[in-house]
Amino acid sequence: MPWDLNSGNPVFVQIIEHLQDDIVLGIYKPGDKLPSVRDLATDAGVNPNTMQRALSTLESTGLVHSERTSGRFITEDNEMIIELKKSLVKVQVEQFINGMEKYGFTGNEILELVKQYVKK
């Protein structure tokens, strides 16, 4: 997935979100080795220190772990990845519902509209 770092969030937060998406989408699979900090920073067009900060944050969550001289790896804990996916989806659903309620739609109206657009 291409790096699109331009929202109102700090760049390191956007990097974290991008890597979480890549993990949930299976671009990086459980146990996969991540590219080096320098390679990731180059791909994203950011300073290596910014990438390092984002990766350190992901390490603190357990989603990524370091092996001393081997680099960083994605967790092999599938349950953690499933929970991350649920958490990311929850945020999307809440934002959608809040937006619809802002336009005056009720819960039932939102459900009916969604049913019209869901592909069968």
ZAGU-690540 format. One record per residue: residue number from 1; x, y, z of N, C-alpha, C in turn. Coordinates in steps of 0.001 Angstrom, whole numbers, plus 500000, padded with zeros to 6 digits. Layout:
BEGIN
     k     n_c1     n_c2     n_c3    ca_c1    ca_c2    ca_c3     c_c1     c_c2     c_c3
   NUM        X        Y        Z        X        Y        Z        X        Y        Z
...
//
This chain:
BEGIN
     k     n_c1     n_c2     n_c3    ca_c1    ca_c2    ca_c3     c_c1     c_c2     c_c3
     1   500850   498829   500000   500000   500000   500000   500893   501230   500000
     2   500631   502192   499112   501490   503380   499054   501375   504222   500325
     3   502456   504877   500649   502489   505738   501816   501795   507050   501462
     4   500794   507419   502247   500061   508664   502027   500079   509436   503336
     5   501162   510125   503586   501366   510804   504858   501076   512288   504713
     6   499804   512626   504875   499478   514043   504739   498256   514471   505539
     7   497756   513631   506420   496595   514039   507213   497038   514980   508324
     8   496101   515365   509160   496394   516285   510247   497136   515649   511402
     9   497272   514321   511397   497972   513636   512489   499482   513774   512338
    10   500215   513686   513462   501681   513696   513362   502161   512558   512442
    11   503274   512775   511770   503782   511811   510795   504023   510446   511433
    12   504610   510407   512645   504889   509101   513243   503597   508335   513532
    13   502517   509037   513849   501219   508387   514067   500701   507826   512743
    14   500862   508578   511667   500442   508105   510354   501242   506870   509933
    15   502515   506841   510281   503346   505670   509974   502827   504454   510736
    16   502524   504639   512005   501980   503545   512816   500696   503024   512183
    17   499801   503928   511816   498531   503526   511203   498765   502778   509891
    18   499707   503260   509095   500014   502619   507817   500529   501189   508044
    19   501451   501034   508984   502000   499706   509259   500946   498786   509863
    20   500078   499319   510726   498983   498508   511264   498086   498024   510134
    21   497758   498905   509211   496944   498505   508054   497645   497407   507255
    22   498938   497582   507006   499684   496575   506246   499664   495217   506944
    23   499707   495222   508252   499680   493966   509012   498292   493343   508949
    24   497266   494144   509186   495888   493638   509174   495504   493136   507781
    25   495982   493822   506751   495655   493435   505375   496495   492263   504877
    26   497473   491831   505677   498286   490683   505294   499464   491017   504401
    27   499742   492290   504203   500929   492670   503440   502169   492201   504206
    28   502142   492409   505517   503124   491799   506415   502382   490729   507199
    29   502837   489517   507095   502185   488387   507762   502842   488116   509117
    30   502133   487398   509992   502729   487061   511286   504097   486402   511106
    31   505082   486910   511836   506428   486367   511779   507308   486963   510697
    32   506729   487758   509798   507524   488374   508730   508537   489357   509308
    33   509684   489409   508641   510694   490404   508999   510353   491707   508286
    34   510407   492791   509030   510189   494114   508440   511468   494585   507748
    35   511324   495403   506719   512515   496033   506138   513218   496879   507206
    36   514449   497243   506945   515213   498051   507895   514551   499417   508088
    37   514896   500062   509182   514390   501405   509464   514710   502331   508295
    38   515928   502250   507821   516358   503126   506728   515555   502856   505460
    39   515325   501580   505135   514545   501236   503939   513094   501704   504067
    40   512500   501476   505238   511122   501926   505453   511034   503447   505371
    41   512007   504126   505977   512013   505594   505961   512131   506113   504531
    42   512977   505482   503744   513138   505886   502346   511837   505675   501578
    43   511218   504512   501763   509943   504215   501080   508861   505227   501454
    44   508835   505601   502735   507800   506517   503224   508153   507981   502964
    45   509411   508242   502675   509841   509623   502461   509942   510414   503750
    46   510383   509735   504812   510500   510401   506114   511909   510223   506661
    47   512206   510959   507696   513474   510858   508390   513552   509511   509113
    48   514700   508829   509088   514826   507553   509805   514489   507655   511292
    49   514755   508802   511913   514418   508964   513333   512907   508907   513555
    50   512145   509453   512613   510687   509409   512704   510202   507970   512561
    51   510778   507243   511626   510406   505840   511435   510771   505025   512678
    52   511950   505300   513235   512388   504595   514443   511397   504820   515579
    53   510936   506049   515732   509966   506371   516794   508677   505568   516600
    54   508199   505498   515355   506968   504759   515072   507154   503266   515355
    55   508281   502719   514926   508536   501294   515151   508697   500985   516634
    56   509321   501882   517370   509455   501689   518816   508089   501675   519489
    57   507197   502531   519017   505833   502553   519560   505131   501233   519257
    58   505284   500730   518032   504679   499439   517685   505273   498309   518521
    59   506549   498397   518823   507176   497398   519683   506562   497423   521074
    60   506289   498615   521579   505730   498727   522929   504336   498106   523021
    61   503642   497987   521883   502322   497351   521881   502420   495838   521732
    62   503602   495352   521315   503772   493926   521098   503475   493484   519677
    63   503006   494392   518851   502674   494046   517466   503931   493737   516660
    64   505020   494371   517037   506323   494170   516406   507309   493857   517527
    65   508288   493003   517241   509335   492748   518227   510698   492717   517543
    66   511718   493031   518318   513091   493040   517804   513806   491772   518215
    67   514638   491316   517322   515579   490256   517654   516951   490864   517441
    68   517725   490872   518472   518959   491658   518572   519671   491986   517280
    69   520200   491063   516600   520963   491374   515399   520219   491012   514118
    70   518986   490554   514263   518237   490085   513090   517237   491089   512554
    71   516867   492083   513346   515902   493076   512899   514585   492997   513631
    72   513572   493570   513019   512232   493607   513610   511311   492657   512864
    73   510405   492054   513635   509482   491074   513090   508065   491356   513558
    74   507103   490961   512734   505693   491054   513094   505394   489962   514106
    75   504527   490259   515059   504140   489256   516043   503568   488017   515359
    76   503707   486894   516004   503093   485667   515505   501776   485395   516225
    77   501375   486340   517070   500129   486230   517831   498948   486649   516940
    78   498339   485658   516295   497213   485940   515391   496058   486618   516109
    79   495839   486260   517358   494744   486860   518133   494967   488362   518296
    80   496211   488769   518497   496527   490199   518622   496197   490927   517315
    81   496505   490295   516200   496230   490907   514901   494726   490985   514655
    82   493997   489950   515035   492535   489961   514901   491938   491072   515759
    83   492429   491225   516978   491932   492278   517866   492251   493660   517305
    84   493429   493810   516718   493782   495079   516083   492812   495379   514952
    85   492523   494382   514143   491586   494558   513029   490224   495007   513536
    86   489731   494359   514582   488441   494737   515165   488473   496172   515677
    87   489568   496542   516298   489711   497890   516837   489710   498931   515716
    88   490430   498639   514628   490476   499572   513503   489114   499700   512839
    89   488398   498584   512732   487061   498606   512123   486094   499381   513016
    90   486218   499203   514320   485345   499916   515254   485475   501425   515073
    91   486690   501898   514916   486917   503334   514713   486225   503793   513430
    92   486375   503006   512357   485754   503367   511081   484230   503411   511202
    93   483654   502420   511872   482198   502359   512029   481709   503541   512862
    94   482412   503834   513953   482007   504959   514801   482062   506281   514033
    95   483106   506473   513238   483210   507697   512450   482073   507794   511435
    96   481758   506672   510807   480669   506640   509830   479337   506982   510500
    97   479048   506321   511611   477772   506553   512299   477681   507993   512794
    98   478764   508504   513366   478756   509894   513833   478494   510852   512677
    99   479092   510588   511528   478872   511430   510347   477427   511372   509883
   100   476846   510179   509873   475451   510023   509441   474501   510711   510422
   101   474779   510571   511719   473933   511224   512728   474031   512744   512611
   102   475198   513232   512216   475386   514667   512006   474425   515176   510928
   103   474141   514339   509944   473214   514699   508877   471760   514383   509238
   104   471532   513942   510476   470169   513762   510956   469588   512364   510774
   105   470392   511399   510360   469869   510047   510187   469776   509334   511527
   106   468730   508533   511687   468574   507706   512883   469285   506379   512662
   107   469404   505611   513720   470038   504296   513627   469384   503411   512583
   108   468055   503342   512603   467343   502508   511633   467526   503016   510204
   109   467538   504326   510027   467747   504888   508691   469163   504559   508179
   110   470110   504621   509078   471484   504282   508707   471555   502825   508262
   111   470922   501948   509039   470921   500518   508681   470297   500285   507311
   112   469200   500954   507037   468529   500776   505743   469405   501275   504597
   113   470058   502402   504807   470959   502925   503776   472132   501967   503527
   114   472684   501430   504597   473808   500500   504457   473363   499263   503692
   115   472190   498754   504014   471674   497568   503313   471583   497815   501814
   116   471231   499037   501416   471106   499369   499996   472460   499329   499289
   117   473524   499591   500014   474855   499706   499395   475737   498470   499573
   118   475339   497569   500460   476158   496370   500683   476028   495464   499472
   119   477186   495026   498965   477181   494127   497823   476799   492726   498269
   120   475962   492104   497482   475507   490748   497846   476332   489710   497178
//
